[in-house]
């Protein structure tokens, strides 16, 4: 395993573990946000479930990345969250855009490093991978 992969995985994992836990424990004060961004957060809070669900996915994915377990799965869980973080900062709170862009780069770099795990998703034939075929034959 390459050192770069461990460093990138740890950076992304730590980011989501810390900020996911912060949604539950509030140990990092939130900076003042523009009115449109606050309206967005208020709407998410008023659902009664969404922020807890979001925080749970962030914490679980962060832990998986930090321990190096099921990394492609953690990346899949984080992908829609990261897209939303990026567009939130692009349109509602541009002050955080550099950090959001950095998180996008980490996600893309790690996804590329684990591209073999994602290759079947992009197969036009729908054929199973060689590894999946071998596993199916072993169970037959």
KEKOL-72492 format. One record per residue: residue number from 0; residue in one letter; chain; x, y, z of N, C-alpha, C, O, CB in turn. Coordinates in nm, 3 decimals. Glycine has a CB too. Layout:
NUM|A|A|X|Y|Z|X|Y|Z|X|Y|Z|X|Y|Z|X|Y|Z;
...
***
This chain:
0|X|A|0.085|-0.117|0.000|0.000|0.000|0.000|0.089|0.124|0.000|0.186|0.132|0.076|-0.096|0.000|0.122;
1|X|A|0.055|0.217|-0.085|0.141|0.335|-0.097|0.116|0.433|0.017|0.006|0.443|0.071|0.117|0.404|-0.232;
2|X|A|0.221|0.504|0.050|0.213|0.606|0.154|0.115|0.716|0.115|0.040|0.766|0.199|0.352|0.666|0.182;
3|X|A|0.114|0.753|-0.013|0.023|0.857|-0.061|-0.121|0.817|-0.038|-0.203|0.900|0.004|0.047|0.886|-0.210;
4|X|A|-0.154|0.692|-0.066|-0.291|0.644|-0.047|-0.332|0.653|0.100|-0.444|0.693|0.132|-0.305|0.500|-0.097;
5|X|A|-0.242|0.615|0.189|-0.270|0.620|0.333|-0.289|0.765|0.379|-0.378|0.794|0.458|-0.156|0.552|0.414;
6|X|A|-0.205|0.854|0.331|-0.214|0.995|0.370|-0.345|1.055|0.321|-0.415|1.120|0.399|-0.095|1.075|0.314;
7|X|A|-0.378|1.035|0.194|-0.503|1.090|0.139|-0.625|1.032|0.209|-0.719|1.104|0.242|-0.511|1.063|-0.011;
8|X|A|-0.622|0.902|0.232|-0.733|0.834|0.300|-0.749|0.886|0.442|-0.861|0.906|0.489|-0.709|0.681|0.302;
9|X|A|-0.637|0.908|0.509|-0.641|0.958|0.647|-0.691|1.102|0.652|-0.768|1.137|0.741|-0.502|0.949|0.710;
10|X|A|-0.647|1.185|0.558|-0.694|1.325|0.555|-0.845|1.332|0.534|-0.915|1.405|0.604|-0.623|1.403|0.444;
11|X|A|-0.894|1.256|0.436|-1.037|1.259|0.409|-1.115|1.196|0.524|-1.219|1.249|0.564|-1.068|1.185|0.278;
12|X|A|-1.066|1.086|0.577|-1.133|1.020|0.688|-1.138|1.107|0.812|-1.243|1.117|0.877|-1.063|0.890|0.721;
13|X|A|-1.028|1.170|0.845|-1.024|1.258|0.962|-1.117|1.377|0.945|-1.185|1.418|1.039|-0.881|1.306|0.988;
14|X|A|-1.120|1.434|0.824|-1.208|1.547|0.796|-1.353|1.510|0.824|-1.424|1.583|0.894|-1.193|1.592|0.650;
15|X|A|-1.398|1.397|0.771|-1.538|1.361|0.789|-1.568|1.307|0.928|-1.680|1.324|0.977|-1.577|1.259|0.686;
16|X|A|-1.473|1.243|0.991|-1.495|1.200|1.129|-1.512|1.321|1.220|-1.607|1.326|1.299|-1.378|1.112|1.179;
17|X|A|-1.423|1.419|1.209|-1.429|1.537|1.296|-1.555|1.619|1.269|-1.626|1.655|1.363|-1.304|1.625|1.274;
18|X|A|-1.583|1.650|1.142|-1.698|1.735|1.113|-1.830|1.660|1.131|-1.932|1.722|1.161|-1.689|1.789|0.972;
19|X|A|-1.829|1.528|1.113|-1.948|1.450|1.143|-1.977|1.448|1.292|-2.091|1.468|1.334|-1.932|1.307|1.092;
20|X|A|-1.873|1.426|1.373|-1.892|1.430|1.519|-1.932|1.568|1.567|-2.008|1.582|1.663|-1.765|1.386|1.589;
21|X|A|-1.881|1.670|1.500|-1.916|1.807|1.539|-2.065|1.834|1.523|-2.122|1.913|1.597|-1.835|1.908|1.457;
22|X|A|-2.129|1.769|1.427|-2.273|1.787|1.410|-2.350|1.731|1.530|-2.460|1.777|1.560|-2.321|1.718|1.280;
23|X|A|-2.291|1.633|1.598|-2.354|1.576|1.717|-2.312|1.650|1.844|-2.395|1.679|1.931|-2.320|1.428|1.729;
24|X|A|-2.182|1.681|1.856|-2.126|1.728|1.983|-2.101|1.879|1.989|-2.084|1.933|2.099|-1.998|1.658|2.009;
25|X|A|-2.097|1.947|1.877|-2.081|2.093|1.869|-1.955|2.143|1.942|-1.963|2.236|2.022|-2.203|2.161|1.928;
26|X|A|-1.842|2.083|1.914|-1.717|2.126|1.977|-1.639|2.227|1.893|-1.544|2.287|1.942|-1.630|2.006|2.005;
27|X|A|-1.678|2.246|1.766|-1.619|2.349|1.681|-1.729|2.450|1.651|-1.831|2.414|1.593|-1.557|2.288|1.549;
28|X|A|-1.710|2.576|1.689|-1.816|2.673|1.661|-1.832|2.696|1.511|-1.734|2.701|1.437|-1.786|2.807|1.733;
29|X|A|-1.956|2.710|1.468|-1.983|2.737|1.327|-1.961|2.884|1.298|-2.006|2.970|1.374|-2.127|2.696|1.289;
30|X|A|-1.891|2.914|1.189|-1.872|3.054|1.153|-2.004|3.113|1.104|-2.093|3.038|1.061|-1.762|3.070|1.045;
31|X|A|-2.019|3.245|1.109|-2.141|3.304|1.056|-2.151|3.277|0.905|-2.053|3.290|0.832|-2.145|3.457|1.085;
32|X|A|-2.270|3.241|0.862|-2.292|3.208|0.721|-2.378|3.315|0.656|-2.453|3.385|0.725|-2.359|3.069|0.708;
33|X|A|-2.370|3.330|0.524|-2.459|3.421|0.453|-2.605|3.378|0.474|-2.632|3.261|0.503|-2.425|3.424|0.301;
34|X|A|-2.699|3.470|0.459|-2.840|3.438|0.484|-2.893|3.317|0.405|-2.967|3.236|0.460|-2.925|3.557|0.453;
35|X|A|-2.858|3.306|0.279|-2.906|3.193|0.199|-2.854|3.060|0.253|-2.926|2.961|0.254|-2.865|3.209|0.052;
36|X|A|-2.730|3.059|0.299|-2.672|2.938|0.357|-2.743|2.903|0.488|-2.769|2.786|0.515|-2.521|2.955|0.380;
37|X|A|-2.774|3.003|0.568|-2.846|2.978|0.694|-2.985|2.924|0.666|-3.032|2.834|0.736|-2.855|3.107|0.777;
38|X|A|-3.052|2.977|0.565|-3.184|2.926|0.527|-3.176|2.778|0.490|-3.264|2.699|0.524|-3.243|3.008|0.410;
39|X|A|-3.071|2.742|0.420|-3.051|2.603|0.380|-3.034|2.514|0.504|-3.098|2.409|0.513|-2.927|2.591|0.289;
40|X|A|-2.950|2.556|0.598|-2.928|2.478|0.720|-3.054|2.469|0.805|-3.084|2.364|0.862|-2.816|2.538|0.802;
41|X|A|-3.127|2.577|0.813|-3.253|2.576|0.889|-3.350|2.476|0.829|-3.416|2.402|0.901|-3.317|2.719|0.892;
42|X|A|-3.358|2.473|0.695|-3.448|2.378|0.630|-3.405|2.234|0.659|-3.490|2.148|0.684|-3.449|2.403|0.478;
43|X|A|-3.276|2.207|0.655|-3.228|2.071|0.687|-3.258|2.036|0.832|-3.299|1.923|0.861|-3.077|2.059|0.659;
44|X|A|-3.239|2.131|0.921|-3.265|2.107|1.064|-3.414|2.080|1.088|-3.449|1.993|1.168|-3.219|2.228|1.148;
45|X|A|-3.499|2.153|1.020|-3.644|2.139|1.042|-3.698|2.005|0.995|-3.808|1.966|1.035|-3.717|2.250|0.970;
46|X|A|-3.624|1.932|0.912|-3.672|1.800|0.872|-3.679|1.707|0.993|-3.759|1.613|0.995|-3.582|1.740|0.764;
47|X|A|-3.596|1.733|1.092|-3.596|1.651|1.212|-3.509|1.527|1.203|-3.489|1.459|1.304|-3.734|1.612|1.244;
48|X|A|-3.459|1.496|1.087|-3.378|1.374|1.071|-3.253|1.395|0.988|-3.154|1.323|1.007|-3.462|1.267|1.010;
49|X|A|-3.255|1.490|0.896|-3.152|1.493|0.793|-3.012|1.517|0.848|-2.918|1.448|0.808|-3.185|1.597|0.692;
50|X|A|-2.995|1.613|0.937|-2.860|1.642|0.987|-2.802|1.524|1.065|-2.682|1.498|1.058|-2.861|1.766|1.075;
51|X|A|-2.887|1.454|1.140|-2.839|1.335|1.212|-2.800|1.225|1.115|-2.699|1.157|1.134|-2.948|1.283|1.309;
52|X|A|-2.879|1.207|1.011|-2.847|1.107|0.909|-2.717|1.143|0.838|-2.630|1.058|0.818|-2.961|1.095|0.808;
53|X|A|-2.704|1.269|0.801|-2.583|1.317|0.735|-2.461|1.297|0.824|-2.358|1.246|0.779|-2.597|1.465|0.697;
54|X|A|-2.472|1.337|0.949|-2.360|1.322|1.042|-2.323|1.175|1.061|-2.205|1.141|1.070|-2.395|1.384|1.177;
55|X|A|-2.423|1.088|1.068|-2.396|0.945|1.085|-2.318|0.889|0.966|-2.222|0.815|0.984|-2.528|0.866|1.102;
56|X|A|-2.359|0.926|0.844|-2.288|0.881|0.726|-2.145|0.936|0.723|-2.052|0.866|0.682|-2.362|0.922|0.599;
57|X|A|-2.128|1.060|0.766|-1.994|1.118|0.769|-1.904|1.046|0.869|-1.789|1.016|0.839|-2.002|1.267|0.804;
58|X|A|-1.956|1.019|0.988|-1.877|0.951|1.091|-1.842|0.809|1.048|-1.727|0.766|1.060|-1.954|0.949|1.226;
59|X|A|-1.941|0.735|0.998|-1.916|0.597|0.955|-1.813|0.594|0.843|-1.719|0.514|0.846|-2.048|0.529|0.909;
60|X|A|-1.831|0.680|0.743|-1.737|0.683|0.631|-1.599|0.727|0.677|-1.499|0.671|0.631|-1.788|0.778|0.522;
61|X|A|-1.591|0.824|0.765|-1.463|0.869|0.817|-1.389|0.759|0.889|-1.269|0.742|0.870|-1.482|0.986|0.910;
62|X|A|-1.460|0.684|0.972|-1.397|0.573|1.045|-1.349|0.466|0.946|-1.237|0.416|0.958|-1.496|0.511|1.147;
63|X|A|-1.434|0.431|0.849|-1.394|0.331|0.749|-1.267|0.374|0.675|-1.179|0.292|0.652|-1.507|0.306|0.648;
64|X|A|-1.259|0.500|0.639|-1.139|0.550|0.570|-1.017|0.546|0.662|-0.909|0.506|0.619|-1.162|0.693|0.520;
65|X|A|-1.034|0.586|0.786|-0.921|0.589|0.879|-0.865|0.450|0.908|-0.744|0.433|0.921|-0.963|0.655|1.009;
66|X|A|-0.953|0.350|0.918|-0.903|0.215|0.947|-0.872|0.138|0.819|-0.821|0.026|0.826|-1.006|0.138|1.029;
67|X|A|-0.902|0.197|0.703|-0.870|0.133|0.576|-0.959|0.015|0.543|-0.918|-0.076|0.471|-0.729|0.090|0.576;
68|X|A|-1.079|0.015|0.596|-1.172|-0.095|0.574|-1.283|-0.049|0.479|-1.342|0.057|0.499|-1.232|-0.145|0.709;
69|X|A|-1.312|-0.128|0.379|-1.419|-0.098|0.282|-1.407|0.044|0.227|-1.505|0.118|0.222|-1.556|-0.118|0.347;
70|X|A|-1.287|0.080|0.187|-1.260|0.216|0.138|-1.346|0.253|0.018|-1.402|0.363|0.017|-1.113|0.230|0.101;
71|X|A|-1.360|0.167|-0.085|-1.446|0.206|-0.196|-1.591|0.233|-0.152|-1.655|0.326|-0.202|-1.445|0.097|-0.303;
72|X|A|-1.641|0.154|-0.059|-1.777|0.176|-0.006|-1.786|0.311|0.064|-1.883|0.384|0.045|-1.816|0.062|0.091;
73|X|A|-1.687|0.344|0.144|-1.685|0.474|0.212|-1.683|0.588|0.111|-1.750|0.689|0.130|-1.563|0.484|0.306;
74|X|A|-1.606|0.572|0.003|-1.600|0.674|-0.100|-1.735|0.691|-0.169|-1.775|0.803|-0.202|-1.492|0.640|-0.203;
75|X|A|-1.805|0.580|-0.191|-1.939|0.587|-0.252|-2.036|0.658|-0.158|-2.116|0.740|-0.203|-1.991|0.445|-0.286;
76|X|A|-2.028|0.628|-0.029|-2.116|0.696|0.068|-2.089|0.846|0.071|-2.181|0.926|0.083|-2.097|0.637|0.209;
77|X|A|-1.963|0.884|0.061|-1.926|1.025|0.071|-1.947|1.104|-0.057|-1.960|1.226|-0.053|-1.783|1.037|0.113;
78|X|A|-1.952|1.038|-0.171|-1.958|1.110|-0.300|-2.074|1.209|-0.307|-2.050|1.325|-0.340|-1.970|1.011|-0.413;
79|X|A|-2.198|1.170|-0.278|-2.306|1.271|-0.287|-2.294|1.379|-0.180|-2.337|1.493|-0.202|-2.441|1.202|-0.274;
80|X|A|-2.238|1.346|-0.067|-2.218|1.445|0.038|-2.116|1.549|-0.009|-2.136|1.669|0.010|-2.171|1.378|0.170;
81|X|A|-2.009|1.501|-0.068|-1.903|1.591|-0.116|-1.954|1.680|-0.230|-1.921|1.798|-0.235|-1.780|1.511|-0.162;
82|X|A|-2.033|1.624|-0.320|-2.090|1.704|-0.428|-2.176|1.816|-0.369|-2.168|1.930|-0.413|-2.174|1.616|-0.525;
83|X|A|-2.257|1.783|-0.271|-2.342|1.883|-0.207|-2.260|1.988|-0.133|-2.292|2.107|-0.138|-2.440|1.816|-0.111;
84|X|A|-2.155|1.945|-0.064|-2.067|2.041|0.005|-2.007|2.138|-0.096|-2.003|2.259|-0.072|-1.955|1.966|0.082;
85|X|A|-1.959|2.086|-0.208|-1.898|2.171|-0.309|-1.998|2.274|-0.363|-1.967|2.393|-0.370|-1.842|2.086|-0.424;
86|X|A|-2.117|2.228|-0.401|-2.214|2.321|-0.458|-2.273|2.415|-0.353|-2.310|2.528|-0.385|-2.326|2.243|-0.525;
87|X|A|-2.282|2.370|-0.228|-2.323|2.459|-0.120|-2.228|2.578|-0.112|-2.270|2.693|-0.104|-2.328|2.383|0.016;
88|X|A|-2.099|2.548|-0.114|-2.001|2.656|-0.105|-1.990|2.736|-0.235|-1.962|2.856|-0.232|-1.864|2.600|-0.068;
89|X|A|-2.011|2.673|-0.345|-2.006|2.744|-0.473|-2.119|2.847|-0.483|-2.097|2.959|-0.529|-2.015|2.644|-0.589;
90|X|A|-2.239|2.810|-0.440|-2.355|2.897|-0.459|-2.400|2.973|-0.335|-2.456|3.082|-0.347|-2.469|2.816|-0.508;
91|X|A|-2.376|2.918|-0.214|-2.434|2.979|-0.094|-2.331|3.037|0.002|-2.360|3.137|0.069|-2.514|2.878|-0.022;
92|X|A|-2.214|2.979|0.011|-2.114|3.024|0.108|-1.975|3.014|0.046|-1.898|2.925|0.082|-2.122|2.940|0.240;
93|X|A|-1.941|3.104|-0.046|-1.816|3.092|-0.121|-1.689|3.101|-0.038|-1.582|3.063|-0.088|-1.812|3.196|-0.224;
94|X|A|-1.695|3.147|0.083|-1.574|3.156|0.165|-1.513|3.018|0.190|-1.392|3.007|0.208|-1.606|3.225|0.298;
95|X|A|-1.595|2.915|0.193|-1.546|2.780|0.218|-1.511|2.702|0.093|-1.479|2.583|0.101|-1.646|2.704|0.295;
96|X|A|-1.518|2.766|-0.022|-1.495|2.696|-0.148|-1.356|2.633|-0.161|-1.346|2.522|-0.213|-1.517|2.790|-0.262;
97|X|A|-1.248|2.698|-0.117|-1.117|2.632|-0.129|-1.109|2.499|-0.052|-1.051|2.403|-0.103|-1.008|2.725|-0.079;
98|X|A|-1.165|2.494|0.066|-1.163|2.369|0.144|-1.251|2.265|0.076|-1.214|2.148|0.069|-1.210|2.393|0.289;
99|X|A|-1.367|2.308|0.027|-1.456|2.215|-0.043|-1.388|2.158|-0.167|-1.400|2.039|-0.195|-1.588|2.285|-0.081;
100|X|A|-1.318|2.242|-0.241|-1.246|2.196|-0.360|-1.137|2.096|-0.322|-1.115|1.998|-0.393|-1.185|2.316|-0.436;
101|X|A|-1.069|2.120|-0.211|-0.966|2.028|-0.163|-1.028|1.892|-0.131|-0.969|1.788|-0.163|-0.895|2.085|-0.039;
102|X|A|-1.145|1.890|-0.067|-1.213|1.765|-0.035|-1.252|1.692|-0.163|-1.241|1.569|-0.171|-1.339|1.792|0.052;
103|X|A|-1.298|1.766|-0.264|-1.331|1.705|-0.394|-1.206|1.640|-0.454|-1.213|1.528|-0.505|-1.389|1.812|-0.491;
104|X|A|-1.094|1.708|-0.448|-0.969|1.653|-0.501|-0.929|1.526|-0.427|-0.886|1.429|-0.489|-0.855|1.758|-0.492;
105|X|A|-0.943|1.526|-0.295|-0.912|1.405|-0.217|-1.000|1.289|-0.260|-0.951|1.178|-0.281|-0.929|1.432|-0.066;
106|X|A|-1.131|1.314|-0.273|-1.225|1.209|-0.313|-1.191|1.154|-0.451|-1.187|1.032|-0.470|-1.369|1.264|-0.313;
107|X|A|-1.166|1.243|-0.546|-1.135|1.198|-0.682|-1.003|1.121|-0.685|-0.994|1.018|-0.752|-1.128|1.319|-0.777;
108|X|A|-0.903|1.169|-0.613|-0.774|1.099|-0.610|-0.789|0.960|-0.551|-0.735|0.863|-0.605|-0.672|1.180|-0.529;
109|X|A|-0.862|0.948|-0.441|-0.882|0.816|-0.380|-0.967|0.725|-0.468|-0.940|0.606|-0.477|-0.948|0.832|-0.243;
110|X|A|-1.068|0.782|-0.532|-1.150|0.701|-0.623|-1.064|0.648|-0.738|-1.080|0.534|-0.781|-1.270|0.784|-0.679;
111|X|A|-0.973|0.732|-0.787|-0.883|0.688|-0.894|-0.790|0.578|-0.844|-0.765|0.480|-0.916|-0.800|0.807|-0.948;
112|X|A|-0.739|0.592|-0.724|-0.650|0.491|-0.668|-0.722|0.358|-0.646|-0.659|0.252|-0.644|-0.592|0.541|-0.536;
113|X|A|-0.854|0.363|-0.631|-0.935|0.242|-0.611|-1.022|0.215|-0.734|-1.128|0.153|-0.723|-1.024|0.257|-0.485;
114|X|A|-0.978|0.260|-0.848|-1.059|0.251|-0.970|-1.095|0.108|-1.007|-1.199|0.086|-1.070|-0.986|0.316|-1.084;
115|X|A|-1.013|0.011|-0.970|-1.046|-0.128|-1.002|-1.176|-0.171|-0.934|-1.252|-0.251|-0.989|-0.931|-0.222|-0.959;
116|X|A|-1.202|-0.118|-0.816|-1.326|-0.152|-0.746|-1.448|-0.092|-0.814|-1.559|-0.145|-0.802|-1.319|-0.105|-0.600;
117|X|A|-1.428|0.019|-0.886|-1.539|0.087|-0.952|-1.554|0.048|-1.098|-1.655|0.082|-1.161|-1.521|0.236|-0.941;
118|X|A|-1.458|-0.021|-1.154|-1.459|-0.054|-1.297|-1.587|-0.124|-1.341|-1.640|-0.089|-1.447|-1.341|-0.142|-1.330;
119|X|A|-1.641|-0.220|-1.265|-1.765|-0.285|-1.311|-1.883|-0.189|-1.327|-1.974|-0.215|-1.405|-1.802|-0.396|-1.215;
120|X|A|-1.883|-0.081|-1.254|-1.991|0.016|-1.264|-1.994|0.084|-1.400|-2.098|0.133|-1.444|-1.979|0.119|-1.155;
121|X|A|-1.880|0.088|-1.465|-1.867|0.158|-1.592|-1.851|0.063|-1.711|-1.812|0.105|-1.820|-1.748|0.253|-1.586;
122|X|A|-1.882|-0.063|-1.691|-1.873|-0.162|-1.797|-1.999|-0.154|-1.884|-2.110|-0.161|-1.833|-1.856|-0.304|-1.740;
123|X|A|-1.980|-0.139|-2.013|-2.096|-0.129|-2.103|-2.159|-0.265|-2.129|-2.275|-0.272|-2.169|-2.055|-0.066|-2.235;
124|X|A|-2.085|-0.371|-2.108|-2.139|-0.504|-2.135|-2.218|-0.559|-2.018|-2.297|-0.652|-2.034|-2.026|-0.600|-2.170;
125|X|A|-2.198|-0.502|-1.901|-2.267|-0.553|-1.783|-2.209|-0.685|-1.734|-2.265|-0.748|-1.644|-2.413|-0.570|-1.812;
126|X|A|-2.099|-0.725|-1.793|-2.037|-0.852|-1.755|-1.973|-0.839|-1.617|-1.925|-0.732|-1.578|-1.931|-0.895|-1.859;
127|X|A|-1.975|-0.949|-1.545|-1.911|-0.950|-1.415|-1.760|-0.951|-1.430|-1.707|-0.994|-1.532|-1.957|-1.070|-1.333;
128|X|A|-1.692|-0.902|-1.328|-1.546|-0.903|-1.332|-1.494|-1.046|-1.317|-1.568|-1.136|-1.276|-1.488|-0.812|-1.222;
129|X|A|-1.370|-1.065|-1.350|-1.309|-1.198|-1.338|-1.314|-1.246|-1.193|-1.338|-1.365|-1.168|-1.164|-1.194|-1.387;
130|X|A|-1.292|-1.157|-1.101|-1.294|-1.195|-0.959|-1.434|-1.241|-0.918|-1.446|-1.340|-0.846|-1.249|-1.077|-0.870;
131|X|A|-1.538|-1.172|-0.961|-1.674|-1.212|-0.928|-1.709|-1.345|-0.992|-1.777|-1.428|-0.931|-1.773|-1.104|-0.973;
132|X|A|-1.661|-1.368|-1.116|-1.686|-1.497|-1.182|-1.620|-1.611|-1.105|-1.679|-1.717|-1.088|-1.635|-1.494|-1.326;
133|X|A|-1.498|-1.588|-1.060|-1.428|-1.691|-0.985|-1.500|-1.722|-0.855|-1.510|-1.838|-0.816|-1.283|-1.649|-0.957;
134|X|A|-1.550|-1.619|-0.788|-1.623|-1.640|-0.664|-1.751|-1.717|-0.686|-1.788|-1.802|-0.605|-1.653|-1.508|-0.598;
135|X|A|-1.822|-1.688|-0.796|-1.946|-1.757|-0.827|-1.920|-1.903|-0.860|-1.997|-1.991|-0.822|-2.019|-1.688|-0.943;
136|X|A|-1.811|-1.929|-0.931|-1.777|-2.066|-0.968|-1.738|-2.146|-0.845|-1.766|-2.266|-0.838|-1.664|-2.069|-1.073;
137|X|A|-1.674|-2.084|-0.749|-1.632|-2.154|-0.627|-1.753|-2.194|-0.543|-1.749|-2.295|-0.472|-1.538|-2.065|-0.545;
138|X|A|-1.859|-2.116|-0.551|-1.980|-2.146|-0.473|-2.074|-2.241|-0.545|-2.170|-2.290|-0.485|-2.053|-2.018|-0.438;
139|X|A|-2.050|-2.268|-0.672|-2.140|-2.352|-0.752|-2.116|-2.499|-0.727|-2.184|-2.584|-0.786|-2.123|-2.322|-0.900;
***
